[in-house]
Amino acid sequence: MNRCTKCILPENYPDITFNEKGVCNVCHNYKLPVLKGEESLLNILKDKRKTDGSFDCIVPFSGGRESTYILYKVKKDYDMHPLAVQYDNEFVSQQAWKNIENAVKKLDVKFISLKSQKNLRKKLVADSIRIVIDKGLKEISAKLCTHCWIGQESSVYKIAKQYNIPLILWGDSSDEQTPLGQIPTNIKPFFSVERFKKLKVIFSSELFSYLRIKYNSFQMKKEFKGPRSISPNVSSGLLHIFDYIEHNETEIVETIKKNLDWDKPADVKLPWRFDCVLGQLVMYFQRKTYGFCKNDVGLSNMIRKGIISRNEALKFVTTDNEEEELKKALLILKQIGLTEKEVYKIELLLKADNKIC
């Protein structure tokens, strides 16, 4: 598989082209993000800062490197009084829990975790996979993260309303946006006249999975009370910190390792996206399906910024032990609650190793 000679984006990256030197159009068109500046951020925080010690902001906190860094900056550098809020999506890794414990203790911040009392997220993932299991890795990969937004946003807004906190500080970054969400899949609406001309659909296990998804999705929205609608005034207090300050991977990781004893799991190469076990599965499926994943995009932007060399980046996207990677993926699928037969179907797809774009 050919890759850009400057970054590491592969030839099957959507709409990619290469010039005579092998440099991709993404590199050619890349421009450093125009930041709003830390001074602008400080002015906003100054107006929101409370002097009585009560909470003046919420930091959505997963135990990953970005949210941990934001929590550190907000408390130590910006002198705010943050409340750390986590949505436990039932797939939080052990290392993420350890990072959360260390950060909360060292920064002396209050931490609140919200989780479905009926394990609805895990049930939704299992049934979402069952509906598309015969349609290939591309469709399965596209379904793994659906429904997570219900709890992810709702948890934060629910606590914001409960504690009357008007400011939410998110740690997402444009550096890692990928076109994967725009790539069309072959998934068609479950209910259609065409499909129901075939009576077998009515009696299929697929229909039962679909109905369970609808029911559990409704139950989850009911449990978490819906996202922003519960606190209509909070939307004016949403800040994305990396719109104001530089998203520098080296600085982020070094800062939280040094000050908060933050770490990544020993069996993970990059300190990214390990906080959610399901997220690791998504990255693996994307690489098997498209030949690249979100990590390739982030590493390519680091190369363009001069933070890392191309050779160093390539080391992070090569697989040392394909058999071990497969074994980990199958274990996660079993933890989701799929049957042995369903796991075996996906195993065959993974072993076929088809790259589709």
N, C-alpha and C positions, 0 to 999 in steps of 0.2 A: 504494500500500500504506500503510495507516494504521499509525502507531506510537504508543506510549505518549507522552503529552505531558510526562512527567517523565523517563523513561529513553528508550531507543531500541528496545525490544523491539517486534516487529511483530505484527500481528493474527493471523498464522498460527503464532505461538509456541504450543506445546502447552498447552492448558487455560487460556489467557489470557482475562481479562475486563477490561472497562474501566468505570469509574464515569462519572457524568455530566460530570466534568471531563476525561475522557479518560485518567485515570491508571490504570495496570494493577494487577491484584491482586498481582503480584510485588513491585511497589514498596510497595503498601499493607502487605504482610505482611513486608517486609524488616526484618531486625534485624542490627545489627553483630555480627560473629563474637565469641564470648566466648573470649578468649585465655587460655592457661594462664600466660602471663607470662614475661618474659625471665629473671627471677630463678629461676624453676623450671628453666628451660633451663640456666642457668649452674650450678645445683647438680648437675644430671645430668652435664654436661660435666666438672665439677670431679672427680667420682668416676672418670671414664673417662680423664682426661688423663694422659699418660705423661710422665715427666720425663727419660727417656733419649733423647728425640728420635725414637723409633720411632713408627710409625703408630698413632694411637689412634682414628681414624674414617675412614670412606669417604664421599666426596661423589660421588654419581652425577652426571656432568658432561657436558653436551651442547654447551656453547658458547652456549646461549640465555641470556636475561637472568636467570632465576630461579636456575638452577644456578650461574651465574657469581657472582651476588650471595652465594649461600650459601657458596661456596668462599672468597670474600673475607672474609665475616664470620667464618667459622670460623677462618681463619688469622690475620687481622689483629686482630679484636675479641675473639675468644674464646681466642686463644693455644693452639689445638689443632695437631696435626700430621696434616693430612688427606692421604689418598691419593685423587687424582681418577681416577675410573673411567668410561670411556665405552663404550657399546655402539655400534659402527659398523654401522648398519642398511643400509648401502650406498646411502643417500640423503642423506648429510650434505652440507650446502651449503658452498660455498667460504668464505662469510663466517663460518660456524660454526667451520671449521677455523682461520681467522685469529684469531678470538676465543679459541679454545682455546690457540693458540700464545702469544698475548699474555699471557693470564692465568697460564699455567703458568710462563712466564719471569719475569714481574713478582712473582709470589707465591712463586717458588722451591719449587714442589711437584712431587712425582712424579706422572706421568700414565701410565695404562695404557689402551689401546684394544683391545677384542676384536671381531673380525669373523668371520663365517662364511668358511671357507677355500674353500667351493664356491659362494659367492654365492647361498645358499639363500633368503635373504629376498627378493631380487628375483624369483627364480623363483616363489616362493609368491604374491607380489603379482600377477604376470602371470596365473597359472593361476586365482587367486581371481576376477580380473576376467572371465576367459573364461567361467567357469561362470554368471555372472549378467549377462553383457553384453546379453542380449536382454530383460532384466527391468526396465531403466530405471536412471536416475541414482541413485535412492534406494537400490537394492540394491548398485550399484557402490560408492557412497560408504560404505556400511556394511561393505564388505569390505576397504577399502584398508589399514586398520590392524591387521587380524587377523594373528596369528602374531608380531607384533613383541615382544609380552610375553615370548616364550620367551627371546630373547636379552637383552632389556632387564633383566629381573630376574636371570636366570641369570648374566649377566656379573658383576654386583655381588656376588652370593652366592658365586660361584666364587672371586673374588679375596678376599672376606672370609675364606673358609675357608683359602685358600692362605697368607695373611699373618696369620691368626689375629687378625682385627680384629672385635670384637664390636659395633661401633657404626656404623650407617649413617644418614646425614643427608639426607633427601629434601627437595626444594624445590617440591613440588606445593602447590596452593592451592585451597581450596573456592570461592574467588571466581570460578573459571572452570569450575565443574562445569555441564554442560548436560544437558537431558533427551533429547538426541539418541539416547543409547544405549537409552532406554526406548521409543522410537518403533518399533512393530512394522514389519517389512518383509514382503514377500511371498515371501521365500526359504523354500522347503520343504526338508526333508532330502533329500539326493540319492538315497539308497537308500530306496525304498518300493515296496510291492506294486503300488500304483496306477501308478507310473511304469514299472515293469518289465513291466507288461502290454503296454506299447508297446515292441516289439522294437527300434525304431529307437534307443532310448536306449543299448542295449548296444553299438551300432556308432557312437555319436556321438563327436565330438571332445570333447564335454563330459565324457564318462566318462573319457577319457584324462587330461584336466586334473584331474579329481577324484582319480584314482589317483596322479598325480604329486604333488598336494598332500599326500596321505596319506604318501607315501614321503618327500618332502622335509621334511615336518613331523617325521616320525620321525627323519630324519637330523639335523635341527637340534637336537632335544631331546637326541639322542645326543652331538652335538658340544659343546653347551653344558652338558650334564650335568643338565638339569632345574633348576627354580628353587630354592625354599627347602629342598627335601629334601636338598641337598648339605651344608647347614649348619643343622641343626635348632635350635641354641642361639642363632642370630643374630636370630630373630624378636623376642626380648625387647629387642634393641638397635636397633630401628627407630624413628627420630624424624622427624616431619614438622615442620620448623622453623617453618612459618607457622601451626602450631597454637599457637605460643608467642609469636611476634612479629608485628607488623602487616605485611600484604602491601600495601605502598604502591608503586604502579607508578612514580610520579615519583621517589621516593627510590632505588628499585632501579636504575633506568636512569641517573640522575645519578651515583650512586656508582660504578658499574662503568665508565661513560664516563670519568669524571674520573681514576680510579685504575688502570684496566686497559686503557685505549684500546679499550674495547669499542664495537662499532658494529653497525648493521643494514645490509642491502644497500640501495643507493640507490633501487632500484625497488620497495621494500616500504614501505608507509605506516606500519604499526605495528611496533614492535620485538618482535613476538611470533611464535613458532612458525615462524620462517624457518630454524631450525637443521636441520630435516628438509625436504627438497624435497618429499617425498611429503605432508608435513603441509600445505604450501601448496596442493597439489592437493585435499586433503580439505576445506580451508576454502572453496575455490572451488566444489567440487561441492555442499557443504552450502548455500552461498548460492544456487546455481542451483536446488537441490532444494526447500529449505524457506523461502528468503527471508531466512535469517539463519544465522549460524554461531557458533562458540565466541567469536569476537572481540566480537560484539554483547553477549554475556552479560558478558564481562569489562568492556567499556566501560560497560554499564548499572550494574554494581556500583561502578565508579569515580564515576559521576554521583551515585549514592546516598550515597557517602562524601564527596562534595564535592571530589573530586580534579580533576575535569574537568567542563566545562559540556556541556549537551546538544548545543548547536550545534557545539562542538569535536568531540564524539564522532561526530556525523553525517558530518563530513568524512572520517572514517576508514572508513566503510562504504559510501560512494558510489564508483562506478567511473568513473575518468577516461577510460579507453580500453578499452572492451569487447573490441575486436578484438585488442588486445595481450594482454589477460588470456587470451583463448581460445588465442592463439598459444603462450603460455607453457605452458598446460595440455596442449596437443597435443604439445609438445616433451617434456614429462615423460613422457607416455604412451609415446612412442617410446623414450625412455631405459629405460623399464621392460622393454621387449622385445616389445611388442605389434606385430602385423603392421599394414601400411598399411590393410588392410580393417577390422581391429578398431578402429584409431584413428578411421577414418572413421565407423564406427557410433556411436562415442561423440561425435564432433564433431556429428553430426546431433542427438543428444540434447541437447547443450549449446546448440545454436542454437535448439532448440525452446523452451528457457527456461521450462519448466513448473515452477510452484511447487506442491509437493504436501506435505501435512502430515497 
